[in-house]
């Protein structure tokens, strides 16, 4: 993905699962991992009840807009 592909509140996938973008920096994307195993209220924020992770510009190559795009690329 490119920096311009990310949107706050938008979701993307990696090999580790689905993520929701919570902030966009100049060279970083901050996101929370979306999971069906926890209460949906944990994804309301900020602050969030789940850990936010930083994706820097070196990580974006391993991000896709959806599962179909990921599967086609791998």
C-alpha positions as CSV (number, residue, x, y, z in Angstrom):
1,X,0.0,0.0,0.0
2,X,1.0,3.6,-0.4
3,X,0.6,6.3,2.3
4,X,-2.3,7.8,0.4
5,X,-4.2,4.5,0.6
6,X,-4.6,4.7,4.4
7,X,-7.6,6.5,5.9
8,X,-8.4,7.0,9.5
9,X,-11.1,4.5,10.5
10,X,-10.4,2.5,7.3
11,X,-9.3,-1.1,7.6
12,X,-6.4,-3.0,5.9
13,X,-5.0,-6.5,6.2
14,X,-1.6,-7.9,6.8
15,X,-0.4,-11.5,7.2
16,X,-1.3,-11.2,10.9
17,X,-4.9,-10.1,10.4
18,X,-7.2,-7.1,10.0
19,X,-6.2,-3.7,11.3
20,X,-8.1,-0.4,11.6
21,X,-6.2,2.9,11.1
22,X,-6.4,5.2,14.0
23,X,-3.9,7.9,13.0
24,X,-1.8,8.9,10.0
25,X,1.6,10.6,10.4
26,X,4.0,11.9,7.8
27,X,5.9,8.5,7.7
28,X,3.8,6.3,10.0
29,X,0.4,4.7,10.3
30,X,-1.0,3.9,13.7
31,X,-3.6,1.1,13.9
32,X,-5.4,-1.3,16.2
33,X,-5.8,-5.0,15.4
34,X,-9.5,-5.9,14.8
35,X,-10.6,-9.1,16.4
36,X,-13.9,-10.9,16.9
37,X,-12.6,-12.3,20.3
38,X,-13.1,-9.0,22.2
39,X,-16.0,-6.7,22.9
40,X,-16.6,-4.2,20.1
41,X,-16.5,-1.4,22.6
42,X,-12.7,-1.9,22.8
43,X,-12.4,-0.5,19.3
44,X,-14.0,2.8,20.2
45,X,-11.6,5.6,21.1
46,X,-9.3,7.2,21.5
47,X,-8.2,6.0,23.9
48,X,-8.5,2.4,22.8
49,X,-8.7,-0.6,25.1
50,X,-6.4,-2.5,22.7
51,X,-2.8,-1.7,21.9
52,X,-2.1,0.7,19.0
53,X,0.7,-0.4,16.7
54,X,3.0,1.7,14.5
55,X,3.5,0.8,10.9
56,X,6.3,2.8,9.3
57,X,7.0,3.3,5.6
58,X,9.0,0.0,5.6
59,X,5.9,-1.9,6.7
60,X,3.5,-0.6,4.0
61,X,4.7,-3.2,1.4
62,X,3.1,-5.9,3.7
63,X,-0.3,-4.2,3.9
64,X,-3.3,-4.6,1.5
65,X,-6.6,-2.9,1.3
66,X,-8.5,-6.2,1.6
67,X,-8.0,-9.9,1.8
68,X,-8.6,-10.5,-1.9
69,X,-5.8,-8.1,-2.8
70,X,-3.5,-9.9,-0.3
71,X,-4.3,-13.3,-1.7
72,X,-3.7,-12.2,-5.3
73,X,-0.3,-10.7,-4.3
74,X,0.9,-13.7,-2.4
